[in-house]
């Protein structure tokens, strides 16, 4: 038996077009949790980027907890690594801000 010719009307009946999926519906708690996550990442990111380069970095609880770690705590590479973590948090928050368009009504 030969497969039906794609040009024939019988072949058109056997081809099924996929049904279009309805757009997802978002509830209020999903929207609020997205905004809270963005605010959290933004605040943590700004804190981690700015604080290692201020005077309060040397006078906190953790720097006096282990005196032998003081040389590492004051190291500029450690401060840069902490600021890098802050930059990653800022990137996450900005990418989530751009993803807020998913809640827009179409």
Secondary structure per residue as TSV (DSSP state, phi and psi in degrees):
chain	resnum	aa	ss	phi	psi
A	1	X	-	360.0	136.3
A	2	X	-	-95.4	144.8
A	3	X	-	-66.5	151.6
A	4	X	-	-66.0	149.1
A	5	X	-	-67.6	132.2
A	6	X	T	-62.4	-19.0
A	7	X	T	-84.7	-15.5
A	8	X	S	-78.1	155.2
A	9	X	H	-65.6	-27.4
A	10	X	H	-67.7	-34.7
A	11	X	H	-70.2	-32.5
A	12	X	H	-67.9	-29.4
A	13	X	H	-74.3	-30.3
A	14	X	H	-81.3	-19.9
A	15	X	-	-82.3	123.5
A	16	X	-	-107.4	131.3
A	17	X	-	-86.6	138.2
A	18	X	-	-67.4	142.5
A	19	X	-	-73.8	139.2
A	20	X	-	-70.4	129.6
A	21	X	-	-75.2	140.0
A	22	X	-	-69.5	149.1
A	23	X	-	-64.3	146.4
A	24	X	-	-67.2	148.3
A	25	X	-	-103.8	135.8
A	26	X	-	-110.3	139.4
A	27	X	-	-94.0	168.3
A	28	X	H	-62.4	-35.8
A	29	X	H	-70.8	-25.9
A	30	X	H	-71.4	-38.4
A	31	X	H	-68.6	-43.0
A	32	X	H	-66.4	-40.8
A	33	X	H	-65.9	-33.1
A	34	X	H	-66.5	-41.6
A	35	X	H	-68.2	-39.4
A	36	X	H	-65.1	-41.2
A	37	X	H	-62.9	-41.1
A	38	X	H	-63.6	-45.3
A	39	X	H	-63.5	-40.4
A	40	X	H	-63.2	-49.2
A	41	X	H	-64.7	-37.7
A	42	X	H	-66.1	-43.7
A	43	X	H	-68.1	-44.9
A	44	X	H	-62.8	-41.5
A	45	X	H	-62.9	-46.2
A	46	X	H	-63.9	-40.3
A	47	X	H	-62.5	-46.9
A	48	X	H	-71.6	-22.9
A	49	X	H	-79.9	-37.8
A	50	X	H	-90.5	-45.5
A	51	X	G	-63.0	-37.5
A	52	X	G	-60.3	-16.7
A	53	X	G	-104.7	11.0
A	54	X	S	-106.7	174.0
A	55	X	G	-71.7	-23.9
A	56	X	G	-70.5	-12.5
A	57	X	G	-64.5	-36.8
A	58	X	T	-83.5	-21.0
A	59	X	T	-105.8	30.5
A	60	X	S	-101.2	176.6
A	61	X	H	-64.7	-42.9
A	62	X	H	-70.9	-29.7
A	63	X	H	-72.2	-26.2
A	64	X	H	-96.2	-1.3
A	65	X	H	-68.0	-47.2
A	66	X	-	-123.2	103.8
A	67	X	G	-62.1	-29.9
A	68	X	G	-71.4	-15.9
A	69	X	G	-90.1	1.0
A	70	X	H	-59.3	-36.7
A	71	X	H	-66.8	-34.7
A	72	X	H	-74.6	-36.9
A	73	X	H	-64.4	-35.0
A	74	X	T	-87.2	-5.1
A	75	X	-	-65.5	135.4
A	76	X	H	-67.8	-28.0
A	77	X	H	-67.9	-37.1
A	78	X	H	-66.9	-42.4
A	79	X	H	-62.5	-39.8
A	80	X	H	-66.1	-36.8
A	81	X	H	-66.1	-40.7
A	82	X	H	-65.6	-40.8
A	83	X	H	-65.6	-32.9
A	84	X	H	-64.8	-38.9
A	85	X	H	-63.4	-36.9
A	86	X	H	-65.3	-38.0
A	87	X	H	-66.1	-35.8
A	88	X	H	-64.8	-41.6
A	89	X	H	-63.5	-39.8
A	90	X	H	-64.3	-39.7
A	91	X	H	-62.7	-42.5
A	92	X	H	-62.6	-43.6
A	93	X	H	-66.4	-39.7
A	94	X	H	-68.6	-37.1
A	95	X	H	-68.1	-34.8
A	96	X	H	-70.9	-31.9
A	97	X	H	-62.9	-41.4
A	98	X	H	-68.3	-27.8
A	99	X	G	-79.7	-6.1
A	100	X	G	-62.8	-15.4
A	101	X	G	-62.4	-18.2
A	102	X	G	-66.8	-20.2
A	103	X	G	-88.8	-5.6
A	104	X	S	-69.6	140.8
A	105	X	-	-79.4	136.5
A	106	X	-	-111.1	360.0
